[in-house]
Amino acid sequence: MWTADHWKDYEVLDTSNGEKLERWEKYLLVRPDPQVIWKTDRMNSGWRRYNARYHRSSSGGGQWEFCDLPEQWQISYGQLVFNLKPFSFKHTGLFPEQAVNWDWCGAQIRGEIQRRQLSGDVDPATGKIRPVKILNLFAYTGGATLAAAAAGAQVTHVDASKGMVGWAKENAVSSGLPETSVRWLVDDCTKFVEREIRRGHVYDGIIMDPPSYGRGPKGEIWKMEDNIYDFLQLCVQVLSDKPLFVMISSYTTGLAPSVLTYMLETALRDRGGRAESSEIGLPVTDTGLVLPCGSTGRWQP
């Protein structure tokens, strides 16, 4: 399992009976987690003195119980700063387990920039070192976008939600990233990639975190297991001649990590290289175990 274990402002303190106790900077939240099927003693005092708790309804959805939580606050991960706020369906605007992928992507980008500098890989049009271009699809509030931009890449951030893109922009400003490092787009990801193919635009790396289920702007139904392979084949067409990576995250129940490996190696067979995949997770402070939080597949040439 790939573990996001470099956090200082966030930690999972304990897990029991369908819930996890988390510390987000100085605030304690209790939120549901379907992976937590064990029923262990709740010895941590945070279970009784939380700042907010999300109660799931038996009829679907749920609601927050607020004790002492601001409408918005911030946490940091290295130089990245994220603005958090509780909103519908238990979320805060950040998936901390994705930090393990931010670190990996950042390392690939920094290594490639160094290679281009040493080899004098210059863009003829500008006379400058050729930029590393990254496409982040279903980009949400921009965790991967910020990490890639901080590593020195030029990032195109695409999400169908205007609100999410606005939130991501706030995070970029809070993180002190240059305005020119990210191109922000509110768009349907499939339609955007189709236009990029027609335009002849290419990217050195592609990141995607598609939803398990969703609807397009005209009511089109997206279902991960039905649509992701065709979408991946589409995205392969906007990869540069010498790409760095393709990375897919999945929170779809029942979709094994090995499926991501097989899918990536099949769709990118003509490019050679290899794919690997794993569950991603968060360490649990009180037990020393790791809480599984979805999976990720990574392809490299």
Rosetta blueprint (number, residue, H / E / L):
1 M L
2 W E
3 T E
4 A L
5 D L
6 H L
7 W L
8 K L
9 D L
10 Y E
11 E E
12 V E
13 L E
14 D E
15 T E
16 S E
17 N L
18 G L
19 E E
20 K E
21 L E
22 E E
23 R E
24 W E
25 E L
26 K L
27 Y E
28 L E
29 L E
30 V E
31 R E
32 P E
33 D L
34 P L
35 Q L
36 V L
37 I L
38 W L
39 K L
40 T L
41 D L
42 R L
43 M L
44 N L
45 S H
46 G H
47 W H
48 R L
49 R L
50 Y L
51 N L
52 A E
53 R E
54 Y E
55 H E
56 R E
57 S L
58 S L
59 S L
60 G L
61 G L
62 G E
63 Q E
64 W E
65 E E
66 F E
67 C L
68 D L
69 L L
70 P L
71 E L
72 Q L
73 W E
74 Q E
75 I E
76 S E
77 Y E
78 G L
79 Q L
80 L E
81 V E
82 F E
83 N E
84 L E
85 K L
86 P L
87 F L
88 S L
89 F L
90 K L
91 H L
92 T L
93 G L
94 L L
95 F L
96 P H
97 E H
98 Q H
99 A H
100 V H
101 N H
102 W H
103 D H
104 W H
105 C H
106 G H
107 A H
108 Q H
109 I H
110 R H
111 G H
112 E H
113 I H
114 Q H
115 R H
116 R H
117 Q H
118 L H
119 S H
120 G L
121 D L
122 V E
123 D L
124 P L
125 A L
126 T L
127 G L
128 K L
129 I E
130 R L
131 P L
132 V L
133 K E
134 I E
135 L E
136 N E
137 L E
138 F L
139 A L
140 Y L
141 T L
142 G L
143 G H
144 A H
145 T H
146 L H
147 A H
148 A H
149 A H
150 A H
151 A L
152 G L
153 A L
154 Q E
155 V E
156 T E
157 H E
158 V E
159 D E
160 A L
161 S L
162 K H
163 G H
164 M H
165 V H
166 G H
167 W H
168 A H
169 K H
170 E H
171 N H
172 A H
173 V H
174 S H
175 S L
176 G L
177 L L
178 P L
179 E H
180 T H
181 S H
182 V E
183 R E
184 W E
185 L E
186 V E
187 D L
188 D L
189 C H
190 T H
191 K H
192 F H
193 V H
194 E H
195 R H
196 E H
197 I H
198 R H
199 R H
200 G L
201 H L
202 V L
203 Y E
204 D L
205 G E
206 I E
207 I E
208 M E
209 D L
210 P L
211 P L
212 S L
213 Y E
214 G E
215 R E
216 G L
217 P L
218 K L
219 G L
220 E L
221 I E
222 W E
223 K E
224 M H
225 E H
226 D H
227 N H
228 I H
229 Y H
230 D H
231 F H
232 L H
233 Q H
234 L H
235 C H
236 V H
237 Q L
238 V L
239 L E
240 S L
241 D L
242 K L
243 P L
244 L L
245 F E
246 V E
247 M E
248 I E
249 S E
250 S E
251 Y L
252 T L
253 T L
254 G L
255 L L
256 A L
257 P H
258 S H
259 V H
260 L H
261 T H
262 Y H
263 M H
264 L H
265 E H
266 T H
267 A H
268 L L
269 R H
270 D H
271 R H
272 G L
273 G L
274 R E
275 A E
276 E E
277 S E
278 S E
279 E E
280 I E
281 G E
282 L E
283 P E
284 V E
285 T L
286 D L
287 T L
288 G L
289 L L
290 V E
291 L E
292 P E
293 C E
294 G E
295 S E
296 T E
297 G E
298 R E
299 W E
300 Q E
301 P L
